[in-house]
Amino acid sequence: MTRVTRRGVPLLLVAAAGAGAVLYAPQGAGAAPRPADPVAAIERAAHPLRSTDPGGNTEDLRALGRMVGGASVVGLGEATHGSHEFFTMKERVFRHLVKEKGFTTFAQEMSWTTGLRFDAYVRGEGRKGDVRALVHRELAKTPWDTDEYVHLLTWMRAYNDRNPERELRVMGDDLNYPEQGVELFDGVRAYVREHDPDLLGRIDALYAPLRRVTDGDTYMALPRAERQALAKKAWAAYDLLKERRPAGGGTAYELALHHALSVAQTGDMYAFPLDTAEGQRDAMLYRDRIMAENTAWWQRYDGGKVFLSAHNAHVAYESYDPRYPKMQGAFLRDRLGKRYASIGFTFDRGGFMAQGPDSEVWKPRSVGPATRGMNEYTLDKVRLDDYFVDLRALPAPAKEWLSRARVTRSIGSGWPDGPYKIRLAPSHDVLIHLHEVTAAHRQSQ
């Protein structure tokens, strides 16, 4: 078949030339890439994307499935937290992996409790029409209170309605907020009351002072010594429950124990000296480590394959910011080896939602085309609007070029953000490049 790229150059896909090979009409001598330029190598390895929208034919993603291989956890990043195409592409890839590779869980860098509530929704609890209110209630302070997230959960619930024998799940791998803790305290207490009632008094006594701290500001206003004491109580409750593991464990016990672990993780995070640069750095190292541990635990607990959604930085193998010493992706690779695969995103230009330096209001922002010297400037010279490429399979010169640190867009919740110098090839296994993105659609409540 013939595909016309944004530059109007006919692109001939020739299956006989090998999986994903792309051949182009001859160029003039003046248009040939320089030997040190990786564009030609990326063009030969690039796989064009039919669409970034979920639904429809996903034949174009079969090569991505081959790149994922036998991974049981796949992390798919985002170059901004607030672009429409990054999240719709995530839903599209997740749907494909559900259908073709047996994935069952959508995991997100959100709190354990929010994950439990979304999981209950997609598994049939609550009215279908309440999904917008649910997303807004849980994610109003995050980048993901969007129509795109509502669309994902709506699709997952509809899928489960049609396939009750093979339910899709939602999991939050991040820390909990103190105000969400009551649900976890009650979950641990309910398990202990039913299965180990002799332990109930000790659990109640340990959790009593933690229950009284119902929001993060109040928690952080406490002296650090008191916050450290609360963390010790949370861990003591976890240890008590862990010591009483029943023969054979059981899912009810494992879930209650993870509730207790989440409470303890939150206690640890709030016990760091977050008013110092060193304390913040240690806290971020801890956060990425426990996100990886929680994700790996869920994969064992549920037994299915996990699609992990997070920022590029958190699914990557390398850190580019000294405030984040080691990333979740590196911890997952340590734990899972090649059973973890990292996919990153880049984009040349476009829009996103972000907060300003002095405001928590989410507003649309935009950036123009990448400039010379940026990774995206070179990646966008490939004559496809949108494509993906296996960075591991590139020839040595191109891989070496992509292994050098260059300015690359990496935008979190706030704007302006960066610039950051990133080594793409050592950071991800696969890269998806989009020519242009648009701002996500915040829910209007």
N, C-alpha and C positions, 0 to 999 in steps of 0.2 A: 504494500500500500504506500501511497505517497502522503507525506505530511508537510505542510508549509509552515515554516517557523515565522516568528515575528519579523525576521529580516527578509522574508520572502524567498528564502533559498530552499529549493526542493530537497527533501530529505528522504532517502530511499532506505527502508529497513530491509535488510537481506538476511533471512534466517540462516541461509547456508553458510554465511560468513562467521557464524558462531553466536552463541546466546548474547543478545544485547548489542551486537556489533552494529555500528551505524556508518554508512558510507554517504559521502556528499559529492555533489557535482564539483568538478574541478574549479579551483580558484585561480585567479591571476597570480603571477609570481609575487607581486607586491603584497598580496594578502596573506601569504604563508606565515604561520606563527614563527617566532624566533625559537631556536633550539632549546633555550632555557624556559620557554613558555609552556605550561602544562596543558594549554587549551586543546591542542590536537589530541593528546592522550585521553583527556577527559571526554572529548567528543566521541572517541572510539568506544569508550566504556559506558557512556551515559545511556540511561533508559528513559525515554520521554514519558511524562505523565499525561494521561488523557484528561484528567480533571483533578481538582482539589476538593470537589464536593462529594459527600457520601452518597451511596446509592448507585445503581446502574452497574455496568460491566466493570469488572476489576481485572481483566486480562493483563492490563499494563502493570499490575502489581505482582504478577507471578514471579518475576525476577527478584523482587524484594523479598518474597517468601523464601526463595532459594538462598538469598544472602543471610536471612535470619537463621536458616538451617535448623538445627535441633535445640536452639536456645529455649529455655523454659521461662526466662524473664527477658523482655525486650523493652528498653527504655527509649522513648521517642521524645525529643526535646522540643524547644521552641525558642526562637531568637528574640521574641518579645513575648510578654505575658498577655498582650492585648490585641493580637491580630486574628481576624476572622479565618483566614486560610490555614493558619497553623492548627487551629482547633478542628476545623472541618476535615482537614487532611488526617488528623489523628483519628477522628471517627471513621473515616474511610479505611485507613490502614487497620484499625481495630476490627472493623467488620470483616475485612478480608482475612485477617489472621484467625478470627473466630471460625469462619467458614472453611478455610483451607488448611489451617495449622492447629486447630483445636484449642485456641486460647479461650479462657473463660472469665478472667478477671480484668477489670479496668481499675488500675491503681493510680492514685493522684497524690501529689504533695499537699495534702490537706489533713486535718486532724483525724485521728482514729475514730472519734465519736461521729464526726460528720460522715465519714465513710460508712459507719454502721447505719446511720439514718438513710443515706442514699441506697445502701444495699437492701434495707428493708423495703424501700419504695420499689426498686426494680424487681424485687421478688414478690410483689403483689400487695404490700401493705399500704393502706391509705388510698384515697380516691385519685384516679388518674389526673384529674384536672387540678390537683393541688401541687403539681410539680413546680410550677413557677414560684409559688409562695415558699415551697421548701428550699429551692435553690437560693432565693433571695435571703431567707432567714439564715441559711448556713454560710453563704459566701458573699454577703453584702460588703464585707470589708476586704475582700480578696479580688484578684483580677477576673475571677471566673463567674461572677454574677451576670451571666450573659444568656442570650437566646441560644447560642451555640451549645452551651452546657445543658440547657433544657432539652434541646433536640437530641443530644446523646442519651440522656436518661430516659426520654420518651421512647426512643428506639429500643433501648435495652429492655424496658418493661414490655413492649410489644413483642420482642423476640421471646422473652420468657413466657408470655401468654401462649405463644405458638409452640414452644419447646419446653414444656414443664419438666421433661426428663433430663434436660441439659441446661440448667440455669446459668445465666451470666451473673457475675457478682461485681460489687464495687468495694474498694478497700482504700482507706486513708492511711498513709504510712508515716505521717508527720506527728509532731507533738500535739498534745491536747492543750486547750485553753483552760485555765482554772474554772471558769464558769460552766464548762461542759463536764466537769468532773463528777457531778452528782449521779449522772447516768452510770458511770463506771463503778462508783462506790456501791450503788444499789445493785449492780450486776454481780459484783463480788459477794456482797452480803446475801443476795438471794441464793447463790450457789452454796455458800457455806451453811446457811440456814437449812437447806434441804439435804446436803450431803455430809456435812461435818459440823453439826450444831455446837459441839463442845468448843469450837474455835471462835464462835460468834462474838463473845464478849471481848476477846482480845483484839479481833479485827475492828470492832466498833470503837474501842478505846484508841487504837492507833489512828483511825481515820477521823475521829471527832474534830481535832484541831484543823485538819485539812479541809473538812467540809465547811468550816466557818469562813474560809477565804474564797470568796465567790467571784472575784474578777482579778485580772492581771495587774491593774494599777494598785489595788489594795495589797496584792501579793508583793509587788516590788517595793512598796512603801515600808515593808517590814525590814528590820535590821537583817543584814546578811546572816548573822549567826542564827537568827530565828528561821530564816528560809532554809538554811542547812539542816536545822533540827527537823523541820517538816519533811525534807527529803529523806532523812534517816527513818522517820516514821513510815513513810510510804514504802521504802525498801524493806522495812521490818515486816510490814503486812504481806508484801510479795513473798518474802522468804518463808513466812509461816505457811502460806498457801502452797508454796513449792515443796516444802518438806512433807506435806500431807498428800502428795500425789497418789491417787488410787492406783491399784494394780491395773495395768492396761491403759491408764490415762483416760481417754474418752474426750469427745469434742466439747462437751459442756465444761469439763474441767479445764481443757486447754484454752477455751475462750475466756473463762473467768480469770485464769492466770494471766492472760494477755491484757485483760482490763487492768489488773493490778500492776502489770509492768508499765502500761501507759501512764498510770497515775505516778509511778516512780520516775519515769522519764521526764514528765513535766516538772516534778519536784527538783530533779537534777538541773534542768535548764534554768529554772528560776533561782537556783542557788549559786550560779556563776556570778562573778562580779561584773555585771553587764555595763557598769559605768566606766570601765576601763577598756582600752583597745585590746589588751592581752586577754581579758575576760571574754570579750565579744568574739575574738578569734577562737578561743577554746570552746566557746559555746557553739559556734558554727561547725567546728570539727566534730563535736559531739552530735549535733543535729544530723549531719550527713551520715555519720556512722549508724545512728539508730534508725534513720529512714531505710538504710540498706538492710539492717537487721530485721526490721519489721516486714519489709517486702519479702525477704528470703523466708522468714517465718511463715508468712501467709501462704507462700507457694507450697511449703511443706504441709501446712495445715489443711489447705483446700485441695491440694493434689493436682490442680490444673495449672495451665500456663498463664503468666501474668504480663499484661501490657502496662508499662509504667509511664505515666505522663508527668513531665516536670520541665523545668527550664533546661535549656542546653547545658548550662553549667552543672546542674545536679545529676544529669545522666552521663556526663563525660568522664573520661579516665584521668584527665589532667585538670588542674586548677590554673587559672590565669590571673587570679586575684589573691594577693597575700592574706586578705581577710578570711579566705576560705582555704585552709591548708590542704584538705583532701576531700574529694567529692564522693557523693553517693555511688556514682558509676564505678569509681575505683574500688570502693569497699565491696560492691557487688561482684566485681571481677575477682577480687581476692577470695570471696566466699564461693562463687559459682563457677569460676573459670570461664570456659567457652560456652557455658549454659547461660551466660548473660551477653547480650548484644546491645550496643549503643548506636542510636541513629540521631544525628543532629540536623538542624535546619539552618540555612542561610537565606538571605533575600537581598535583592539589589536596591529596592526603593519601596516607598509606600507608607501606609498608615497603621496606627496602633492606638490603643487606649492606655493612658498612664496618668499617674498623679503628678502634680507639680512639686517643686521643692518645699513649698510652704502650705500645701493644701492636700487634703485627702480626697478631694473631688476628682473623679475619673473623667478625663477629657480626651478627645481625639487629638493625636499629634501626627506628624509626618516627617519623613526624611527623603531627600532627593537621591538621585543615583549615586552609587558608590564611586569614590574617587580613586585615582591611580594610586597604587600602593596597598590598597585594601584587598583582602581575600576576595570579597564579593565582586570587585571590579573585574578580576580575572575570571571568576566563576561565571559571571554573566556574559562573557564573550562566547561561551558555548552557544551554538545556534539552536537552542531550544528555549522556549519560555520557562518551562518547569521540567525538572528531571531529577533522577537520583543516580548515585554512583557508589559502587563498593570501593572504598578508599584502600582496602587491604589488597585489592587486585590490580591496582594501577601499576604501570611500569615504574622501575626505581627512580628515574629522574623526576617524574611527576609526583610520586609519593614524597620524594625528598623536598621538592618545592613546597608541597602542602604541609611539610613537617617543620617549616620555619615560622616563627611567630610574626604575624602581621596584624595590623589593625582590623578588627572584625566586629560587626554589630552584635552586642549582647545587652539587651534592654530588659530590665526587671520591671518592678511595679512603678518606679519613679522615672521622671524625665526632667532634665538630661541625665544620661547614664553613659559612662565610658569616657574616652575610648579605651578599649582593651586590646592587647596583642595576644592572639590565640594561635596555637598550632593545631590545625584542623585534623590532620591525618593521625596524630597520636591521641587525639581526643575522642574520636568516634570511629566506629567500624564502617558506617554508611552515612552518606550525606545527601539530604534532599535540598535542592536549590530552587527557589521560586523567584521569578523575575520581579513580581510586584505583589504586595499584600495590601489589605485594607483593614480599617479599624474594626474590631469586634463590636457586637451590638449589646451594650449594657441593657439590662432589663429596666423597663420603666415601671416603677411601682407607685 
